[in-house]
Amino acid sequence: MIEAALPGARVQVVDETGAGDHLRATVKAPQFAGLSRIEQHRLVKNAVQSRFDDGSIHALSITTEAANQSR
C-alpha cells in the first residue's frame, strides 16, 4: 500500500508482535524531499489509513528518509 501511494519508495515493514497489527515501517522516498518529518509520516499513514479504519493495524511505528530522485 505504501509503495503504491509513493511510487519509487523503498519500503520495509516488520511485524513487531507476530499478530500483524503492530508494525514498524521504514520508508525512503523521493516524495519526502523538502517535507518535515511530520509531513513525511502523514504521507505514510495516509497510505495505510484504511487498515487503521478497519482495525487490522493497531499501531504503526514509522521511520522516514528522503531518497534521491536519480536512483
Backbone as XML, in Angstrom:
<?xml version="1.0"?>
<chain id="A" units="angstrom">
  <residue number="1" name="MET">
    <atom name="N" x="0.827" y="-1.195" z="0.000"/>
    <atom name="CA" x="0.000" y="0.000" z="0.000"/>
    <atom name="C" x="0.871" y="1.258" z="0.000"/>
  </residue>
  <residue number="2" name="ILE">
    <atom name="N" x="1.947" y="1.226" z="0.768"/>
    <atom name="CA" x="2.836" y="2.390" z="0.832"/>
    <atom name="C" x="3.536" y="2.587" z="-0.503"/>
  </residue>
  <residue number="3" name="GLU">
    <atom name="N" x="4.030" y="1.510" z="-1.097"/>
    <atom name="CA" x="4.714" y="1.613" z="-2.376"/>
    <atom name="C" x="3.762" y="2.104" z="-3.463"/>
  </residue>
  <residue number="4" name="ALA">
    <atom name="N" x="2.505" y="1.711" z="-3.415"/>
    <atom name="CA" x="1.521" y="2.175" z="-4.399"/>
    <atom name="C" x="1.252" y="3.669" z="-4.233"/>
  </residue>
  <residue number="5" name="ALA">
    <atom name="N" x="1.216" y="4.145" z="-2.992"/>
    <atom name="CA" x="0.945" y="5.554" z="-2.717"/>
    <atom name="C" x="2.154" y="6.439" z="-2.984"/>
  </residue>
  <residue number="6" name="LEU">
    <atom name="N" x="3.362" y="5.865" z="-2.856"/>
    <atom name="CA" x="4.603" y="6.617" z="-3.027"/>
    <atom name="C" x="5.481" y="5.892" z="-4.053"/>
  </residue>
  <residue number="7" name="PRO">
    <atom name="N" x="5.167" y="6.032" z="-5.341"/>
    <atom name="CA" x="5.942" y="5.335" z="-6.373"/>
    <atom name="C" x="7.436" y="5.638" z="-6.258"/>
  </residue>
  <residue number="8" name="GLY">
    <atom name="N" x="8.240" y="4.609" z="-6.378"/>
    <atom name="CA" x="9.690" y="4.758" z="-6.270"/>
    <atom name="C" x="10.224" y="4.633" z="-4.857"/>
  </residue>
  <residue number="9" name="ALA">
    <atom name="N" x="9.322" y="4.492" z="-3.889"/>
    <atom name="CA" x="9.742" y="4.365" z="-2.489"/>
    <atom name="C" x="10.345" y="2.990" z="-2.247"/>
  </residue>
  <residue number="10" name="ARG">
    <atom name="N" x="11.293" y="2.970" z="-1.318"/>
    <atom name="CA" x="11.821" y="1.705" z="-0.804"/>
    <atom name="C" x="11.217" y="1.529" z="0.578"/>
  </residue>
  <residue number="11" name="VAL">
    <atom name="N" x="10.510" y="0.430" z="0.757"/>
    <atom name="CA" x="9.723" y="0.221" z="1.969"/>
    <atom name="C" x="10.093" y="-1.109" z="2.611"/>
  </residue>
  <residue number="12" name="GLN">
    <atom name="N" x="10.281" y="-1.070" z="3.919"/>
    <atom name="CA" x="10.466" y="-2.293" z="4.690"/>
    <atom name="C" x="9.461" y="-2.246" z="5.840"/>
  </residue>
  <residue number="13" name="VAL">
    <atom name="N" x="8.650" y="-3.290" z="5.938"/>
    <atom name="CA" x="7.665" y="-3.368" z="7.007"/>
    <atom name="C" x="7.962" y="-4.615" z="7.836"/>
  </residue>
  <residue number="14" name="VAL">
    <atom name="N" x="8.016" y="-4.437" z="9.151"/>
    <atom name="CA" x="8.294" y="-5.531" z="10.078"/>
    <atom name="C" x="7.103" y="-5.673" z="11.019"/>
  </residue>
  <residue number="15" name="ASP">
    <atom name="N" x="6.652" y="-6.913" z="11.188"/>
    <atom name="CA" x="5.593" y="-7.230" z="12.136"/>
    <atom name="C" x="6.253" y="-7.363" z="13.511"/>
  </residue>
  <residue number="16" name="GLU">
    <atom name="N" x="5.975" y="-6.433" z="14.381"/>
    <atom name="CA" x="6.659" y="-6.373" z="15.675"/>
    <atom name="C" x="6.194" y="-7.439" z="16.673"/>
  </residue>
  <residue number="17" name="THR">
    <atom name="N" x="4.961" y="-7.908" z="16.540"/>
    <atom name="CA" x="4.425" y="-8.821" z="17.544"/>
    <atom name="C" x="4.077" y="-10.205" z="17.009"/>
  </residue>
  <residue number="18" name="GLY">
    <atom name="N" x="4.065" y="-10.356" z="15.687"/>
    <atom name="CA" x="3.664" y="-11.614" z="15.087"/>
    <atom name="C" x="2.167" y="-11.722" z="14.857"/>
  </residue>
  <residue number="19" name="ALA">
    <atom name="N" x="1.416" y="-10.732" z="15.307"/>
    <atom name="CA" x="-0.037" y="-10.743" z="15.134"/>
    <atom name="C" x="-0.478" y="-9.938" z="13.913"/>
  </residue>
  <residue number="20" name="GLY">
    <atom name="N" x="0.452" y="-9.198" z="13.305"/>
    <atom name="CA" x="0.134" y="-8.428" z="12.112"/>
    <atom name="C" x="-0.546" y="-7.098" z="12.364"/>
  </residue>
  <residue number="21" name="ASP">
    <atom name="N" x="-0.713" y="-6.722" z="13.630"/>
    <atom name="CA" x="-1.411" y="-5.467" z="13.910"/>
    <atom name="C" x="-0.523" y="-4.389" z="14.529"/>
  </residue>
  <residue number="22" name="HIS">
    <atom name="N" x="0.715" y="-4.721" z="14.878"/>
    <atom name="CA" x="1.699" y="-3.761" z="15.375"/>
    <atom name="C" x="2.895" y="-3.827" z="14.428"/>
  </residue>
  <residue number="23" name="LEU">
    <atom name="N" x="3.044" y="-2.797" z="13.613"/>
    <atom name="CA" x="4.037" y="-2.819" z="12.544"/>
    <atom name="C" x="5.047" y="-1.701" z="12.684"/>
  </residue>
  <residue number="24" name="ARG">
    <atom name="N" x="6.219" y="-1.934" z="12.097"/>
    <atom name="CA" x="7.255" y="-0.903" z="12.002"/>
    <atom name="C" x="7.587" y="-0.758" z="10.524"/>
  </residue>
  <residue number="25" name="ALA">
    <atom name="N" x="7.469" y="0.465" z="10.009"/>
    <atom name="CA" x="7.746" y="0.724" z="8.598"/>
    <atom name="C" x="8.924" y="1.681" z="8.473"/>
  </residue>
  <residue number="26" name="THR">
    <atom name="N" x="9.860" y="1.305" z="7.613"/>
    <atom name="CA" x="10.969" y="2.178" z="7.251"/>
    <atom name="C" x="10.760" y="2.515" z="5.782"/>
  </residue>
  <residue number="27" name="VAL">
    <atom name="N" x="10.657" y="3.815" z="5.490"/>
    <atom name="CA" x="10.314" y="4.242" z="4.144"/>
    <atom name="C" x="11.304" y="5.301" z="3.673"/>
  </residue>
  <residue number="28" name="LYS">
    <atom name="N" x="11.896" y="5.060" z="2.516"/>
    <atom name="CA" x="12.786" y="6.019" z="1.880"/>
    <atom name="C" x="12.150" y="6.366" z="0.538"/>
  </residue>
  <residue number="29" name="ALA">
    <atom name="N" x="11.764" y="7.638" z="0.366"/>
    <atom name="CA" x="11.015" y="8.021" z="-0.826"/>
    <atom name="C" x="11.414" y="9.397" z="-1.331"/>
  </residue>
  <residue number="30" name="PRO">
    <atom name="N" x="11.449" y="9.567" z="-2.640"/>
    <atom name="CA" x="11.774" y="10.882" z="-3.194"/>
    <atom name="C" x="10.699" y="11.924" z="-2.867"/>
  </residue>
  <residue number="31" name="GLN">
    <atom name="N" x="9.476" y="11.493" z="-2.617"/>
    <atom name="CA" x="8.392" y="12.415" z="-2.296"/>
    <atom name="C" x="8.608" y="13.142" z="-0.974"/>
  </residue>
  <residue number="32" name="PHE">
    <atom name="N" x="9.513" y="12.653" z="-0.147"/>
    <atom name="CA" x="9.767" y="13.261" z="1.156"/>
    <atom name="C" x="10.679" y="14.486" z="1.082"/>
  </residue>
  <residue number="33" name="ALA">
    <atom name="N" x="11.334" y="14.699" z="-0.044"/>
    <atom name="CA" x="12.271" y="15.827" z="-0.178"/>
    <atom name="C" x="11.561" y="17.141" z="0.147"/>
  </residue>
  <residue number="34" name="GLY">
    <atom name="N" x="12.151" y="17.903" z="1.043"/>
    <atom name="CA" x="11.624" y="19.210" z="1.413"/>
    <atom name="C" x="10.472" y="19.179" z="2.406"/>
  </residue>
  <residue number="35" name="LEU">
    <atom name="N" x="10.045" y="18.003" z="2.817"/>
    <atom name="CA" x="8.945" y="17.897" z="3.773"/>
    <atom name="C" x="9.475" y="17.726" z="5.191"/>
  </residue>
  <residue number="36" name="SER">
    <atom name="N" x="8.708" y="18.202" z="6.153"/>
    <atom name="CA" x="9.063" y="17.973" z="7.554"/>
    <atom name="C" x="8.847" y="16.505" z="7.883"/>
  </residue>
  <residue number="37" name="ARG">
    <atom name="N" x="9.402" y="16.058" z="8.975"/>
    <atom name="CA" x="9.228" y="14.672" z="9.418"/>
    <atom name="C" x="7.744" y="14.363" z="9.618"/>
  </residue>
  <residue number="38" name="ILE">
    <atom name="N" x="7.007" y="15.298" z="10.191"/>
    <atom name="CA" x="5.572" y="15.088" z="10.410"/>
    <atom name="C" x="4.848" y="14.922" z="9.079"/>
  </residue>
  <residue number="39" name="GLU">
    <atom name="N" x="5.176" y="15.739" z="8.098"/>
    <atom name="CA" x="4.543" y="15.623" z="6.779"/>
    <atom name="C" x="4.887" y="14.286" z="6.112"/>
  </residue>
  <residue number="40" name="GLN">
    <atom name="N" x="6.129" y="13.840" z="6.281"/>
    <atom name="CA" x="6.534" y="12.544" z="5.732"/>
    <atom name="C" x="5.721" y="11.416" z="6.366"/>
  </residue>
  <residue number="41" name="HIS">
    <atom name="N" x="5.594" y="11.467" z="7.678"/>
    <atom name="CA" x="4.851" y="10.433" z="8.399"/>
    <atom name="C" x="3.376" y="10.447" z="8.013"/>
  </residue>
  <residue number="42" name="ARG">
    <atom name="N" x="2.826" y="11.643" z="7.774"/>
    <atom name="CA" x="1.426" y="11.736" z="7.342"/>
    <atom name="C" x="1.210" y="11.039" z="6.005"/>
  </residue>
  <residue number="43" name="LEU">
    <atom name="N" x="2.152" y="11.210" z="5.078"/>
    <atom name="CA" x="2.030" y="10.542" z="3.781"/>
    <atom name="C" x="1.976" y="9.025" z="3.960"/>
  </residue>
  <residue number="44" name="VAL">
    <atom name="N" x="2.828" y="8.502" z="4.831"/>
    <atom name="CA" x="2.850" y="7.059" z="5.073"/>
    <atom name="C" x="1.552" y="6.616" z="5.747"/>
  </residue>
  <residue number="45" name="LYS">
    <atom name="N" x="1.146" y="7.320" z="6.780"/>
    <atom name="CA" x="-0.078" y="6.930" z="7.490"/>
    <atom name="C" x="-1.296" y="7.026" z="6.588"/>
  </residue>
  <residue number="46" name="ASN">
    <atom name="N" x="-1.359" y="8.046" z="5.741"/>
    <atom name="CA" x="-2.482" y="8.164" z="4.807"/>
    <atom name="C" x="-2.546" y="6.969" z="3.861"/>
  </residue>
  <residue number="47" name="ALA">
    <atom name="N" x="-1.384" y="6.433" z="3.495"/>
    <atom name="CA" x="-1.333" y="5.293" z="2.582"/>
    <atom name="C" x="-1.968" y="4.039" z="3.185"/>
  </residue>
  <residue number="48" name="VAL">
    <atom name="N" x="-1.926" y="3.917" z="4.498"/>
    <atom name="CA" x="-2.459" y="2.715" z="5.158"/>
    <atom name="C" x="-3.675" y="3.020" z="6.037"/>
  </residue>
  <residue number="49" name="GLN">
    <atom name="N" x="-4.237" y="4.202" z="5.907"/>
    <atom name="CA" x="-5.341" y="4.620" z="6.772"/>
    <atom name="C" x="-6.508" y="3.640" z="6.758"/>
  </residue>
  <residue number="50" name="SER">
    <atom name="N" x="-6.791" y="3.049" z="5.607"/>
    <atom name="CA" x="-7.923" y="2.114" z="5.545"/>
    <atom name="C" x="-7.707" y="0.916" z="6.460"/>
  </residue>
  <residue number="51" name="ARG">
    <atom name="N" x="-6.452" y="0.517" z="6.674"/>
    <atom name="CA" x="-6.149" y="-0.603" z="7.574"/>
    <atom name="C" x="-6.335" y="-0.209" z="9.041"/>
  </residue>
  <residue number="52" name="PHE">
    <atom name="N" x="-6.095" y="1.068" z="9.361"/>
    <atom name="CA" x="-6.401" y="1.552" z="10.708"/>
    <atom name="C" x="-7.919" y="1.596" z="10.892"/>
  </residue>
  <residue number="53" name="ASP">
    <atom name="N" x="-8.605" y="2.080" z="9.855"/>
    <atom name="CA" x="-10.059" y="2.222" z="9.927"/>
    <atom name="C" x="-10.761" y="0.886" z="10.125"/>
  </residue>
  <residue number="54" name="ASP">
    <atom name="N" x="-10.250" y="-0.177" z="9.469"/>
    <atom name="CA" x="-10.905" y="-1.481" z="9.615"/>
    <atom name="C" x="-10.361" y="-2.289" z="10.794"/>
  </residue>
  <residue number="55" name="GLY">
    <atom name="N" x="-9.375" y="-1.725" z="11.518"/>
    <atom name="CA" x="-8.856" y="-2.357" z="12.721"/>
    <atom name="C" x="-7.766" y="-3.394" z="12.496"/>
  </residue>
  <residue number="56" name="SER">
    <atom name="N" x="-7.355" y="-3.606" z="11.245"/>
    <atom name="CA" x="-6.330" y="-4.616" z="11.010"/>
    <atom name="C" x="-4.938" y="-4.142" z="11.424"/>
  </residue>
  <residue number="57" name="ILE">
    <atom name="N" x="-4.735" y="-2.825" z="11.506"/>
    <atom name="CA" x="-3.499" y="-2.268" z="12.074"/>
    <atom name="C" x="-3.891" y="-1.486" z="13.315"/>
  </residue>
  <residue number="58" name="HIS">
    <atom name="N" x="-3.216" y="-1.800" z="14.416"/>
    <atom name="CA" x="-3.464" y="-1.090" z="15.669"/>
    <atom name="C" x="-2.375" y="-0.043" z="15.923"/>
  </residue>
  <residue number="59" name="ALA">
    <atom name="N" x="-1.132" y="-0.362" z="15.565"/>
    <atom name="CA" x="-0.013" y="0.545" z="15.811"/>
    <atom name="C" x="0.968" y="0.469" z="14.651"/>
  </residue>
  <residue number="60" name="LEU">
    <atom name="N" x="1.515" y="1.635" z="14.289"/>
    <atom name="CA" x="2.499" y="1.704" z="13.222"/>
    <atom name="C" x="3.605" y="2.669" z="13.628"/>
  </residue>
  <residue number="61" name="SER">
    <atom name="N" x="4.807" y="2.140" z="13.768"/>
    <atom name="CA" x="5.990" y="2.949" z="14.032"/>
    <atom name="C" x="6.605" y="3.281" z="12.676"/>
  </residue>
  <residue number="62" name="ILE">
    <atom name="N" x="6.907" y="4.555" z="12.443"/>
    <atom name="CA" x="7.366" y="4.983" z="11.124"/>
    <atom name="C" x="8.725" y="5.662" z="11.223"/>
  </residue>
  <residue number="63" name="THR">
    <atom name="N" x="9.636" y="5.265" z="10.334"/>
    <atom name="CA" x="10.917" y="5.934" z="10.134"/>
    <atom name="C" x="10.970" y="6.319" z="8.665"/>
  </residue>
  <residue number="64" name="THR">
    <atom name="N" x="11.286" y="7.589" z="8.383"/>
    <atom name="CA" x="11.311" y="8.049" z="7.003"/>
    <atom name="C" x="12.622" y="8.727" z="6.661"/>
  </residue>
  <residue number="65" name="GLU">
    <atom name="N" x="12.896" y="8.747" z="5.360"/>
    <atom name="CA" x="14.095" y="9.408" z="4.842"/>
    <atom name="C" x="13.822" y="9.772" z="3.390"/>
  </residue>
  <residue number="66" name="ALA">
    <atom name="N" x="14.262" y="10.964" z="2.996"/>
    <atom name="CA" x="14.120" y="11.371" z="1.593"/>
    <atom name="C" x="15.142" y="10.638" z="0.752"/>
  </residue>
  <residue number="67" name="ALA">
    <atom name="N" x="14.701" y="10.131" z="-0.387"/>
    <atom name="CA" x="15.590" y="9.421" z="-1.318"/>
    <atom name="C" x="15.941" y="10.351" z="-2.455"/>
  </residue>
  <residue number="68" name="ASN">
    <atom name="N" x="17.118" y="10.143" z="-3.024"/>
    <atom name="CA" x="17.497" y="10.888" z="-4.215"/>
    <atom name="C" x="16.613" y="10.421" z="-5.368"/>
  </residue>
  <residue number="69" name="GLN">
    <atom name="N" x="16.106" y="11.371" z="-6.147"/>
    <atom name="CA" x="15.244" y="11.008" z="-7.249"/>
    <atom name="C" x="16.010" y="10.379" z="-8.398"/>
  </residue>
  <residue number="70" name="SER">
    <atom name="N" x="17.314" y="10.537" z="-8.455"/>
    <atom name="CA" x="18.102" y="9.989" z="-9.549"/>
    <atom name="C" x="18.295" y="8.486" z="-9.431"/>
  </residue>
  <residue number="71" name="ARG">
    <atom name="N" x="17.973" y="7.916" z="-8.286"/>
    <atom name="CA" x="18.171" y="6.467" z="-8.076"/>
    <atom name="C" x="17.033" y="5.656" z="-8.588"/>
  </residue>
</chain>
